């Protein structure tokens, strides 16, 4: 959830389905007419100019789309943000780039509107037990967060308040956005896109289900209770409803903040290891994965600050609305690919990709081998053989330098240079979200400028072996 203190706010979120559908349909028809006119006039130019004009038109269409979505706010903006994160397999690059700008268009709702929601949800007497700060500490597309104090004992908490009408508008908003994309000729509808669209629908319904999020938060808090490296807020059920989540306020620094950057390398690396192990637990043990890579969902609690335990730097985990449960039927091939990559078993990697339906045995053998090799290269920081690591990705102690390695860009270039793109299938919707999670974990570790080898951690979860690197050594 984006932090804000600009004072800028609006009095209401337009959630009336007719009003929103009318706006989006009108925008779609206008965009469709523009695209049709462009295609007609562009037909007679040469191929190079035609391609250049077409890319420019896509950028123009995408920017127009973003402006229309941004004006409606609510779940429409969230849908656009989700499409920006997970739509690279379905949408033109110009569209996903434009959609990313929606992240900067979150505007808070005026306090009077939020206060009405709180009174309706909690009741006047229960709300009177709290002293709520009218200025939000965070605002997003679906709701905003306010700090509060429980008058009886001074307990600091936060109230995550959902905007009125947002939950009821999810289905109509998603249908309208999909129709806008179609009318504006920004996407080709097909079985894969429709399947992915339904996954976005399910994700959106999970995000607005605050009772589910409250239960998930408490579940993760219980699962991590014995691990001093993590802090999960405690949900206060007496102040929580279907549209409000009350939880303890947990202070901390943003991942990219100055105080975190200034921590010694050993401590930053310990935080990176903790983040990687949390992902392994989600993948190999729990089967429940936080799929939202937004850094706003994390804080760093620095040892010794504000009376904190002097022995540990800790990761504060916030916002469990995007946690997704995966079946073993899906996760087993993923785990197989990871284990096969670790064991340098190319054929087993390919077999896992075929099971996950984004590789095919019909492909030429060389293409399958190339694709398998690309998949294996993603696990470079976790490999037992360090001999293939670039020199700039290794420090003087033989440890992997996550930031300097530039691994995501190198993998992308490796894929682009091959013939993969001519055969690549749209991966199953589950894999799209899981892949985004892995990129998020790698980026989190890179932002910390951590330097460590992930192989002992992976070995622990592949084979159940003890690993010295996983001894919860986050000692300051």
C-alpha positions in Angstrom: 0.0 0.0 0.0 1.5 3.3 -1.1 2.6 5.7 1.6 1.2 9.2 1.3 1.0 12.5 3.3 0.3 14.9 0.5 -3.1 15.9 1.8 -4.6 15.4 -1.6 -7.9 13.5 -1.4 -11.3 12.9 -3.0 -14.8 12.9 -1.5 -16.0 9.6 -3.1 -15.0 6.7 -5.3 -17.4 6.2 -8.2 -18.5 2.6 -7.9 -21.9 2.7 -9.6 -21.7 -0.1 -12.2 -23.8 1.8 -14.8 -21.7 5.0 -14.4 -18.4 3.1 -14.7 -19.5 0.9 -17.6 -20.7 3.9 -19.5 -17.3 5.7 -19.0 -15.3 2.7 -20.0 -17.5 1.8 -23.0 -17.3 5.4 -24.2 -13.5 5.4 -23.8 -13.3 2.0 -25.6 -15.3 3.1 -28.5 -13.2 6.3 -28.9 -10.0 4.3 -28.7 -11.3 1.7 -31.1 -12.2 4.4 -33.6 -8.8 5.9 -33.3 -7.1 2.5 -33.9 -9.3 1.7 -36.9 -8.5 5.1 -38.5 -4.8 4.6 -37.8 -4.8 1.1 -39.4 -6.6 2.4 -42.5 -4.2 5.3 -43.1 -1.1 3.3 -42.1 -1.7 0.5 -44.6 -0.1 2.2 -47.5 3.3 3.2 -45.8 6.3 0.9 -46.1 6.9 -1.8 -43.5 9.5 0.1 -41.4 7.4 3.2 -41.1 4.3 1.2 -40.6 5.8 -0.6 -37.6 7.1 2.6 -36.1 3.8 4.3 -36.4 2.0 1.3 -35.0 4.2 1.3 -31.9 3.6 5.0 -31.4 -0.1 4.4 -31.7 0.0 1.6 -29.2 1.8 3.9 -26.7 -0.8 6.6 -27.3 -3.7 4.1 -26.9 -2.1 2.8 -23.7 -1.7 6.2 -22.2 -5.3 7.0 -23.0 -6.4 3.8 -21.3 -4.4 4.6 -18.2 -5.9 8.1 -18.0 -9.4 6.7 -18.2 -8.7 4.0 -15.6 -7.1 6.5 -13.3 -10.1 8.8 -13.3 -12.4 6.0 -12.1 -10.1 4.7 -9.3 -11.3 1.9 -7.0 -11.0 -1.6 -8.2 -10.4 -0.4 -11.8 -7.1 1.0 -10.8 -6.2 -2.2 -8.9 -7.1 -4.3 -12.0 -4.8 -2.1 -14.1 -2.0 -2.5 -11.6 -2.4 -6.3 -11.5 -2.3 -6.3 -15.3 0.9 -4.3 -15.3 2.5 -6.8 -13.0 1.3 -10.0 -14.6 0.2 -9.1 -18.1 3.5 -9.2 -20.0 2.5 -12.5 -21.6 -0.7 -11.1 -23.0 -0.3 -7.3 -23.5 2.0 -5.3 -25.7 5.0 -3.8 -23.9 3.7 -0.3 -24.4 0.5 -1.2 -22.5 2.2 -2.7 -19.5 4.6 0.2 -19.3 1.7 2.7 -19.3 -0.2 0.6 -16.7 2.7 0.7 -14.3 2.1 4.5 -14.0 -1.2 3.7 -12.2 0.9 2.9 -9.1 1.5 6.6 -8.7 -2.2 7.6 -9.1 -3.5 6.5 -5.7 -5.5 9.3 -4.0 -6.9 9.0 -0.5 -10.6 9.3 0.4 -11.6 12.3 2.6 -11.7 11.5 6.3 -15.5 12.2 6.5 -16.1 9.4 4.1 -13.8 7.0 5.9 -15.4 8.0 9.2 -18.8 7.0 7.9 -17.4 3.6 6.9 -15.9 3.0 10.3 -19.1 4.0 12.1 -21.2 1.7 9.9 -18.8 -1.2 10.3 -17.8 -0.9 13.9 -20.7 1.0 15.5 -20.4 4.3 17.3 -19.6 2.8 20.7 -16.9 0.5 19.5 -15.3 3.3 17.3 -15.3 5.5 20.4 -12.9 3.1 22.0 -10.3 4.3 19.5 -8.6 7.6 18.8 -8.1 7.5 15.0 -5.7 9.8 13.2 -7.8 11.4 10.3 -4.6 11.6 8.1 -3.9 8.3 6.4 -0.5 6.8 6.5 -1.1 4.8 3.3 -3.5 4.9 0.4 -4.1 2.4 -2.4 -6.7 1.6 -5.0 -9.0 -0.5 -2.8 -8.6 1.2 0.6 -6.4 3.2 2.9 -4.7 2.9 6.3 -5.1 5.0 9.4 -3.2 4.9 12.7 -5.2 4.7 15.9 -4.7 4.3 19.6 -6.9 2.2 21.9 -7.9 4.6 24.6 -8.1 1.9 27.4 -4.4 1.0 27.3 -2.6 3.1 24.6 -2.1 0.2 22.3 -1.0 1.5 18.8 -2.8 -0.1 15.9 -3.7 0.5 12.3 -7.1 0.3 10.6 -7.1 -0.8 7.0 -10.4 0.5 5.6 -11.9 -0.6 2.3 -13.5 2.0 0.1 -17.3 1.8 0.0 -18.7 -0.2 -2.9 -15.3 -1.5 -4.1 -16.0 -5.2 -3.4 -19.3 -5.1 -5.2 -17.8 -3.6 -8.3 -15.0 -6.1 -8.9 -16.8 -8.3 -11.5 -18.3 -5.4 -13.5 -15.1 -3.5 -13.4 -13.0 -6.4 -14.6 -15.5 -7.1 -17.4 -15.5 -3.5 -18.4 -11.7 -3.2 -18.5 -11.4 -6.4 -20.6 -14.0 -5.0 -23.0 -12.0 -1.7 -23.2 -8.9 -3.6 -24.1 -10.7 -5.5 -26.7 -12.5 -2.5 -28.3 -9.2 -0.5 -28.2 -7.6 -3.5 -30.0 -4.8 -3.7 -27.4 -5.2 -7.4 -26.8 -6.2 -10.5 -28.7 -8.7 -12.5 -26.8 -8.2 -16.3 -26.7 -8.4 -19.2 -24.2 -5.1 -18.3 -22.5 -6.0 -14.7 -22.0 -9.5 -15.6 -20.8 -8.0 -18.2 -18.4 -5.6 -15.6 -17.0 -8.4 -13.0 -16.7 -10.4 -15.4 -14.5 -7.3 -15.8 -12.3 -7.2 -12.0 -12.0 -10.9 -12.1 -11.0 -10.2 -14.6 -8.3 -7.2 -12.6 -7.1 -9.3 -9.4 -6.9 -12.0 -11.2 -4.9 -9.4 -12.4 -2.5 -8.0 -8.9 -2.2 -11.3 -7.4 -1.1 -12.2 -10.3 1.2 -10.9 -8.7 4.4 -12.1 -11.6 6.7 -10.0 -14.0 4.6 -7.0 -11.6 4.8 -7.4 -11.3 8.6 -7.4 -15.2 8.9 -4.4 -15.5 6.6 -2.5 -12.8 8.6 -3.1 -14.7 11.9 -2.1 -18.0 10.2 1.2 -16.6 9.0 1.8 -15.1 12.5 1.3 -18.5 14.1 3.5 -20.2 11.5 6.3 -17.7 12.1 5.9 -17.2 15.8 9.0 -19.2 16.7 11.2 -17.4 14.1 12.7 -14.2 15.6 13.6 -12.9 12.1 10.0 -12.0 11.2 7.2 -9.9 12.7 3.6 -10.3 11.6 1.0 -7.9 13.0 -1.6 -9.3 15.4 -5.2 -8.9 14.2 -7.6 -7.3 16.7 -10.8 -9.1 15.9 -13.0 -6.8 18.0 -12.2 -3.9 15.6 -12.3 -6.0 12.4 -15.2 -6.6 10.0 -15.8 -7.6 6.4 -14.4 -4.1 5.3 -12.0 -3.2 8.1 -8.9 -4.9 9.4 -7.5 -3.8 12.7 -4.0 -4.9 13.6 -1.1 -3.9 15.8 1.0 -1.1 14.4 4.5 -2.4 13.6 7.1 0.2 13.0 10.1 -0.2 10.6 12.1 1.3 7.8 11.4 0.8 4.1 13.7 -1.8 2.4 15.5 0.9 0.3 15.8 3.5 3.2 19.1 5.0 4.3 19.2 3.3 7.7 18.9 -0.1 6.0 21.5 0.7 3.4 23.9 1.7 6.1 23.7 -1.6 7.9 26.9 -3.7 7.8 27.1 -6.2 4.9 26.8 -9.1 7.3 23.4 -7.9 8.6 22.0 -7.0 5.2 23.0 -10.4 3.9 21.3 -12.1 6.9 18.1 -10.2 6.0 18.4 -11.4 2.4 18.9 -15.0 3.6 15.8 -14.7 5.8 13.7 -13.4 2.8 14.9 -16.3 0.6 14.2 -18.9 3.3 10.7 -17.5 3.8 10.1 -18.1 0.1 11.4 -21.7 0.4 9.0 -22.3 3.3 6.1 -21.0 1.3 7.0 -23.1 -1.7 8.2 -26.4 -0.2 6.4 -26.5 3.2 3.3 -24.4 3.3 2.1 -24.3 -0.3 0.8 -20.8 0.5 2.7 -17.9 -1.2 2.5 -14.1 -0.9 2.3 -13.3 -4.6 2.4 -9.5 -4.4 6.0 -8.3 -4.9 5.3 -4.7 -3.8 8.0 -3.5 -1.4 5.3 -1.6 0.5 4.3 -5.0 2.1 7.6 -5.1 4.0 9.5 -3.1 6.6 12.8 -3.6 8.3 13.0 -3.4 12.1 16.6 -2.5 13.0 18.1 -4.1 16.1 18.4 -1.7 19.0 16.1 1.0 17.7 13.1 2.1 19.7 13.8 -0.4 22.5 14.1 -3.2 19.9 15.9 -6.5 20.8 19.6 -5.6 20.3 20.3 -9.0 18.8 18.2 -9.1 15.7 17.3 -7.2 12.6 13.8 -8.3 11.5 11.5 -8.2 8.6 8.0 -6.9 9.2 5.5 -8.6 6.9 2.4 -6.6 6.0 -0.7 -7.0 3.9 -1.6 -10.7 3.3 -4.4 -10.0 0.8 -2.5 -11.5 -2.1 -1.6 -14.8 -0.5 -2.4 -17.7 -2.8 -2.7 -21.4 -2.0 -1.2 -23.8 -4.6 -2.0 -27.5 -5.0 0.8 -30.2 -5.0 -0.4 -31.1 -8.5 1.0 -27.7 -9.6 3.8 -27.3 -7.2 5.4 -30.8 -7.6 6.5 -30.1 -11.2 7.9 -26.7 -10.1 9.8 -28.4 -7.3 11.0 -31.0 -9.8 12.4 -28.3 -12.0 14.2 -26.6 -9.1 15.7 -29.9 -7.9 16.6 -30.9 -11.4 18.3 -27.5 -12.0 20.3 -28.0 -8.7 21.3 -31.5 -9.9 22.1 -30.3 -13.4 19.5 -32.7 -14.9 18.4 -30.9 -18.1 15.9 -33.7 -19.1 14.1 -33.5 -15.8 13.9 -29.7 -16.1 12.3 -30.1 -19.5 9.9 -32.7 -18.2 8.8 -30.4 -15.5 8.2 -27.6 -18.0 6.1 -30.0 -20.2 4.0 -30.9 -17.1 3.4 -27.2 -16.5 2.3 -26.8 -20.1 4.7 -24.1 -21.2 7.0 -26.5 -23.0 5.9 -29.1 -25.5 7.5 -32.4 -26.7 6.6 -31.3 -30.2 9.3 -28.6 -30.1 12.7 -29.3 -31.8 15.1 -30.9 -29.3 17.5 -27.9 -29.5 14.7 -25.5 -28.6 13.7 -27.7 -25.6 17.3 -27.8 -24.5 17.8 -24.1 -24.8 14.6 -23.4 -22.9 15.6 -25.8 -20.2 19.0 -24.1 -19.9 17.3 -20.7 -19.5 15.2 -22.1 -16.7 18.2 -23.5 -15.0 20.1 -20.3 -15.2 17.4 -18.6 -13.1 18.8 -20.6 -10.2 22.3 -19.4 -10.6 22.6 -18.0 -7.0 21.5 -21.3 -5.6 23.8 -23.6 -7.7 26.3 -25.9 -6.1 28.8 -25.2 -8.9 30.1 -21.7 -8.6 32.5 -22.0 -11.5 30.0 -20.6 -14.0 29.3 -17.4 -12.0 30.5 -14.2 -13.7 33.6 -12.7 -11.9 31.6 -9.5 -11.1 29.0 -11.6 -9.3 31.4 -13.0 -6.7 33.0 -11.2 -3.8 36.5 -11.9 -2.4 35.0 -14.5 0.0 33.4 -16.4 -2.9 29.9 -15.2 -2.0 27.3 -14.3 -4.6 26.6 -10.6 -5.1 22.9 -10.4 -5.8 22.8 -6.8 -6.9 25.9 -6.8 -9.0 25.0 -10.0 -10.8 22.3 -8.4 -12.8 20.8 -11.9 -13.2 17.2 -11.0 -14.4 18.6 -8.9 -17.3 21.1 -11.6 -18.3 18.4 -14.3 -18.3 16.1 -12.1 -20.4 18.9 -11.5 -22.9 19.7 -15.2 -23.0 16.1 -15.9 -23.9 15.9 -13.2 -26.4 18.9 -14.4 -28.3 17.4 -17.9 -28.7 14.6 -19.2 -30.8 12.4 -19.6 -27.7 10.0 -16.8 -28.6 8.8 -18.6 -31.7 7.7 -21.6 -29.7 7.0 -20.2 -26.2 3.5 -20.8 -24.9 1.6 -18.6 -22.5 2.4 -20.4 -19.1 -0.4 -21.5 -16.8 -1.8 -18.7 -14.8 -0.4 -20.1 -11.5 3.1 -20.0 -13.0 2.8 -16.4 -14.0 2.1 -15.4 -10.4 4.8 -17.7 -9.0 7.4 -16.4 -11.4 6.6 -12.8 -10.3 7.1 -13.8 -6.7 10.5 -15.3 -7.5 11.5 -12.1 -9.3 10.3 -10.1 -6.3 12.4 -12.2 -3.8 15.5 -11.7 -6.0 14.9 -8.0 -6.3 14.3 -7.7 -2.5 17.7 -9.3 -1.8 19.4 -7.2 -4.5 18.0 -4.0 -3.1 19.5 -5.0 0.3 22.9 -5.5 -1.6 23.1 -8.8 0.1 26.1 -11.1 -0.6 25.6 -14.8 0.2 25.3 -18.2 -1.4 21.8 -19.6 -1.5 22.8 -23.2 -2.1 22.9 -24.4 1.5 19.4 -23.0 2.0 18.1 -24.7 -1.1 19.7 -28.0 -0.1 18.0 -27.8 3.3 14.6 -27.7 1.6 15.3 -30.1 -1.2 16.8 -32.9 1.0 15.9 -31.9 4.5 19.6 -31.4 5.4 20.8 -29.0 8.0 22.5 -25.9 6.6 24.8 -23.7 8.6 23.5 -20.7 6.6 20.0 -21.2 8.0 20.7 -21.1 11.7 18.7 -17.9 12.0 21.9 -16.1 12.4 20.5 -12.6 12.1 22.6 -11.5 15.1 23.6 -7.9 14.8 
